[in-house]
Every structure is written in structure tokens, then in C-alpha cells.
Amino acid sequence: MYPLVQQDRFSGRRWPAVRVTGRTGPAGILGTMHVTLVAAANRYTGAAAVAEHHCRALHAAGIEASFLFVGGNNLERRLSGFHWAAPVLRKERSVADLRANMDALREAAAASTVVVSHLPHDHFLAITARIHRVTPLVRNFRNPGHLRRDPLHRLLDARLAAALTANSGMVPQARRLLPAERPVASLPVPLEERFRPAGEGGAWRHELGIPADIPVVGMVGKMARGRGFELALQTAAALGGETRVILIGHGESRPALEALANRLRLTERVHWLGYLERELPGLYEAMDVVLYPAVGSDHGHRAISEAQGCGRPVVAVRAPGVGDLVEDGVTGRITDPDADAMAAACREILADPATAVNMGTAAAAAAEARRFPAVGAALAEFLETVAG
């Protein structure tokens, strides 16, 4: 029985979990739909995080959904206790593991209205298990590199009932891969309730020893090659003055980034905070401008939405889908991936406190459309069309 009240364990927020009734689509099934989301991963990164967020968004919209993933790592620990989280997939070390995973997908598909895959491997598993013959299969493409036109991928994609993409820029590519009549749409990554202005930025500045009148720019992400931390440091150097830099994340590039900060004479102005999660809302608020200098592993640009939810203007590089989230000159700035260009955009915001406040307020308002219930309702409506 679906619970009368749903509680988000991550934010503590509660909402009525009312099943949708009295509303029908092509198949008249929205009120009884069950969605299975699959990500053949065992870590809480990239597509697995998106699948988990979309599962919770469907619950927020009153739709039953389950999330299938690989057990035995931090993803299973994070979702322990949720009735909809199913770590039933195995890490494939043998043919027996492969067969077990296909059996698990077949069992889940038999009880589902729609199945949504998120990674190339779970897409391949689903097709190999032939679940598309009994249940509509939707692929959620999170990276343009997965939209391939080679014979194998075209064969796999032809069996999809529909496709979702990480951003609107990927929609035309997906349309070229699927038969013409199959629906394609983009949906944002749902924004957690905890990402709201809460007045915690001052406390974090005090904790880090940053005076209230000193400008702060910052960035959140994985410290890996190509993730933009080098550009963030170069932007801070171009800004000059007393500007402080808050960097949140960890990864193999940390030593090289520290060396770069030293060469740029930023060592005394950079705060290396490592990997943090619960503290993110307050740390976003401690930043005057949030930098988004490169696209992460997921092209839904979740860090932009998180910063905007906390009322922070974002200076982001021009990339597909960034314009879905940032309205240039209104909720932030979109620039070329160049340190001088990003520094100029930051300077424009930092020079006028009223501009910064107005941009932050507009950013928070825009982020409301990406909250869990709204995204869940849009996703449910799309999947109902697919099932019909």
C-alpha cells in the first residue's frame, strides 16, 4: 500500500503522497502506473544520482516507482531503508552474474508499466533480456557521447519506446536515433528541498575566516581532468584583489591544482574543503558568485540548479543545456570558457550589490520549477504517453 505521507529523508520535508485519480491519458493508467528506473552502477555519481532523484520525484508526484542498481557500495548504503531502492543487480564478474542481472530486469519489467534505463550497460542488458517486448523501454541519455550512430547503438536505440535527455541541446541528436514516431523530451535533474536560502552563509564565512566585505567565488565538483577547476583558479587570479575562492570536491587532480594555485599566487586565498554534501547549501550561500567552468559527468548541470536554489548567481561557460537553467543577465551570466571572460562577468556582479541580490532572487525563483513534485509530474505525464 502506498504511504499516505511521503518523507524525504535527505531534507526532512514531508508531503501528501496522494495517488493520482480521476485523470486519464491515452491508456488511462496514470493513477496505477509503476515505473522501474535502472542504473547498472554501485556509486552515487552521475546517472545513478539522476535515476535516484527521478525515482523520488515520481513519488513526490504520487506515482509508484522503484530504482534498481548494483549493490555493495556507497549507493546501497545511502539508500538503505528506502522501500523503493532495490540493490538487486550484481557486479558482473561472470556469465552467471550477467544472467542473474537479466533475470532481475525481466522480473522487474513484468511488474512495471514502463522501464527507464540510464547507462549504456543497463540499456544493453534490457535489450538482451528482451524486456522491450513486454514493457515499454525508455532510455534516459545523460551524456552526448552515448548518442552514437554506429550500427550496434542504432540497433539498440531502435527498440526504445521513447527517450529522455539531460538537456534540450541533446534532443535533436536523440530524435535522429529513434524512429520518427517515438517521443523525445528533456527534463531537469530534480532539485532537493534543502537547497534554499537559509541565512547560513555568514556562519560559514566566519568559520573559514573570511570577512563579510571580501568577495568570494566558488565551485563544486570532482577534481578530475577536464572538470574546470583549473579555469576556476585562473578566473580567481584574473579577478585579483582579495577575492577568496572556495573549492568543494576531491579527486586525483587535487595535488596538481594546489601546485597551480601556488604558481598563480592564490595559495593564501583558496579554501580547499574536500568532499562535502550536507554542508553544501550553507557553503553555496557563503559564495557571492558560483562558478560553473566545465560540464560534469552528467550533462543536466545539477550544480547550477543547486546554487540557484540557494539564491546564488552563477557564472557558467557556454555549453549545451546551460541556457536551460541560466538566463544570461537575469539569473547569472553565460560566457566563453576563458578566464578573462569569466572574471569580467564575476566583476560585473560583484561591483554592484543590488545586481547580485536581484540575480540571486531571480535564480531562486527560476529554480522552483525544478523541484521534485514539478519534475515528477512532468516525468509521469511523459511516461504515461509512452505507456499509451
N, C-alpha and C positions, 0 to 999 in steps of 0.2 A: 504494500500500500504506500503510495507517495505521501511523504510527511506533510502535515498542514502548515508547518513553518520550516523554512529553509534557513540555515545559518551559515554564513561564510566564515570558516574557521580562521582565515587569514586576516580579516578585518573586524570580525565580531558582529558585523551588520546582519540583521535579520529582516526577512521579507516574507510575505504570504506566498506560499508555494501553491497557488491555485491552478488547477488543471484547466486548460482552455476548453470551453464548451460553447455550444451554440454557434460555432464558426466552422465553416467547411470550405475546402478548396476543391481542386479537381477530383481528388479522391475522397474528400470529406473525412480526413483522418487526423487532422492536426491535434485533436483532443486525445487521441490514443497512440500517437506516434512514439516510437522508441528509436533513438539514434545511437549507433555504436561508432565511436571515434577510435582510431587505431594509430599508434606511433611505435614502430619497432625500435624503441630506444629505452635505455635504463637511466639516463641522466636528465636532470631538469634544465634542459637548454633547448634553444631553437624550436623546432617543430613540436617537440613533446610539450613544451610550455604552452604553445599555442593551442594544441589539442586539449590540454587540461583546462585552459581558460575558456575555450569554446564549450566544453562539457559543462562547466559551471554556469556559463551564460545561458545555455539551454535550460538548466534547472531554474535559473532566475526568471525565465520566461514561462515556467510551468510545464516544461517538456521533459520527459524521462530520457536520460542518456547515460551511457556507460563509456568508460575510457579504458581500452586495452593497451598494455605496454609490457616491456620486459622487466621482470623482477630482479632483485638482487643488488640494487644500488640506491643512490640518493633520491631518485624519483619515487621508488617504493616507500622509502622512509618518510618522505614529505607527504605522501598521500595516504599513509596508514590511517585506517579508521573511517575513511570515506566509503560509503556503501557502493558508490558508483565507480570506484577505482579498482581495476582488475589486473594485477600483475601476472597474467596467465601465460604470457609469451616467454619463450626461453631464449637465452643467448645461444645462437646456433653454432655448435661445435661438431655436430654430426648430422647424418641424414635423419636419424631418429628425432633430433630436435626440430629439424625442418618439417617433418611430418606432423609432429605434435603441434607446431605453430599453425599449420594449415588446418588441422582438426579444430583447434581453438577458434580460428576465424570462421570456419563453417558453422560451428555451434552458435557463435555469437550472431552470425548473419541470419541463421534460421529464426532467431527471436527478435530480429530487428526490422524496422521499416526501411532504414537507409544505413549504409555503412560509409564512413568517411575515412580515407587513408591520408597520411600526411608526409610520408617519406617514400623515396623510390623503392626501398625494400618491401615495406608493407603493401605498397601498390602491386609489386610483383607477386608477393605471397597471395594476395587476394585473387589475382587473375589466375595464378597457378592452381589455387584451390577451387576455382570456378564459382566463387560466390556471386559474381555478377550475373550468373544465370538464374539465381533465385531471389536476389536482393539488389536493388539499385546501388551501384558503387560510385561514389564521388571522390575525386582527388582534390585535396587542398594543396596547391603548389605554393611553397614558401620561398623558393629561390628561382630566379630566371634560368639558372643553369640546368634546372630539371625539366625545362620545356624544350626537349630535344626532338629533332625531326628525323633521327635515324630510323631505319626500319623496325628495330625492336621496340623503341618507345612509341612509334606511331601505332604499332600493333597493340600495345598495352593501352594506350590512350583511346583507341577506337572502341574499347569495351567499357569506357566510362559512361555513366548516365549524365554526368554534369561535372563541372569543375569550379572550384573556388581559387582565388589568387590572393597573394599577400597585399597587393596594391593595384590600383586601377591601371598603372602602366604595363602590367603583365597580362591584362585581359586580352588585348589583340593577339598576343602570341598564343595564348591558350585556345582562343577561338580557331586559330589556324590548324590546331592539332586535333580538335574534336569534330565529329560530324556536325554539319551546319545547324541541325535542329536541337542540339544539346545545349542547355543553358550554361552560361558562364557569368560569374559575378565576383566582385572583390568585397571583402569585409575587413574592418579593422580588428586588431587584437583587442579584446575587451579590457577596459581599464578598471583596475581594482579600486574599491571604495576608499582604501586607506590613502590613496594619492589625492589629497585635498589640502588646501591651505589650512594650517593648524597653528601658525604662530610659533613654530619651533626653530626657525632659522636663527634667531638671535641667540638661543641657548647653545646651538652648535658652533656658532662663531665664537662665543665665549669659551667653549670647550677647546677649540682649536687655537685660541689666542689671536683671533682676527678682529681688530677694531671695527666698530659699526660703520665708520665712514670710509673704509677701504673697499674698493670694488673687488668682487670675486667672480671668477668664471670657473666652470667645472664640467666634468664629463663622467659618464658611467658606461662601462663596457668591459669586454675581455681584453686583456693586454696581450694581444697577439698581432702578428704581422698583418698589415692592411686594415686594422681596425680604427685608425685615425688618431691614436694617442700622440704620434709624432707631430701631426698637424696641430693638435690642441696645444702642445708645448710651444710650437713655433708661433702660433697665434698669440699666446700669452707673452712671448718675447717681443713680438711686434707691438703689442699694447704698451709695453714698458711701464714706467711709473712703479707704483706699489701694488699693482694688481696681484692678488693671490689666486692660486689655482688649486682646486680640489679634484683629485683623481680617485675614482672608486672602481675597483676591479683588481683582478690578479691574472697572472698568466706568464708564459715563458719569456715575454718581451720586457718584463719589468727591469732587469739589470741594464739592458740597452737603453731603455727610456730614462733611467736615472743618469746614465752617462750623458745622454743628450741634454737633459736638464742642466747638468753641470756645465757642459760646453756653452749652453745658452745663458749661463749665469742666472739660472732660475732656482737653484737648489734651496735657497732660504725662503722662497715664496711658494713652493709646491708642497701640498699636503697629500701624502700617499696613504690612503685609508684602507687599502686592501679590499677584499670581497665583503660587502655588507648587503643585507636585504631588508630587515625590519627597520633599519635606520634611514632608508632611502628617502622617505617623504620629508623628514626634517632636514636632511642634507641638501635635497633639491632646493628647499626654502632658503638655505644658507647661501645659495648662489644667486648673484644678480642676473647672470646670463648662463644658460646651459648650452654647451657646445655639442653639436652632432656632426663631427667632421668626416664620418665614413659610415657606410651601411654595415650592419652586423650580420650574423648568420641568418637571421630571419628578416626578410625584406618588408615586414609590417611596421618597422621603425618604432617598436614599443617604447623605447626610452624617450622619444619625443612626446608621446601621449602622457607618460608618467610625469615628465617635467611640466607639461601644460596643465595637467590635473592639479598640480601643486601651485599653479598660478605663476609659473616662470616663463619668460620669453625665451625662445630657442633660436639660436643662430645655426642653421643647418646647411650642409652642402646640397647643391642641386643634384638630385637623383630621382629615378622613377618612384613615384608614390609619396615623396616628401611633400609635394604640393597638396596631397590629400589631407594632410594634417596641419601644415603651416601656411597661413595666408600671409604672403610677403608684405611687410609693412604694417600688418594688423596684429597678428599673434606672434610675430617674430620676423626673422629675416632669412632669406634663401640666397646663398652666394655661390660663387665658384669655389672649388676645393683649393684655395690659395690662402696662405697665412695673412697676407696683407688685406685681402678682401674680407676675410672673416674678422680680422681685427678692426677694420673700418666699420663693419656692421655692429660689432660689440661697442665700439666707441660711440656710435650714434645713439645706442640705447643707454649706455652708462652716463652720457653727457647730460641727459635730461631725465630727472627722476619721474616726472609726470608721464613721459613716454614709456618708461619702464613699467610703471604701475598700470597704465592703460593696456599695454601689450599683455601683461600678465593676467589682467582681468579678462580680456578678450580670449586669451588662451584657455583659461579655466572654463569659460562659458562654452567654447567650442568643444572641449573635451567631454562635456556632458553627454553628447550624442554617442559616445563610445563606451558608456558604462554597461555593465553586464546585462541588465534587463533589456536595454535597447538593442544591443548586438544579438542577444539571444532570440529576441522576437524576429529580427530580420533574418537570422540564420534559419529559424524554424520555418518561416514563410518560404524561403528559398527551397529548403529540403522538402517541404510539403509539395511544392510544384514538381520537384524531381520525382517524388514517390507517385504523384498522379500521372 
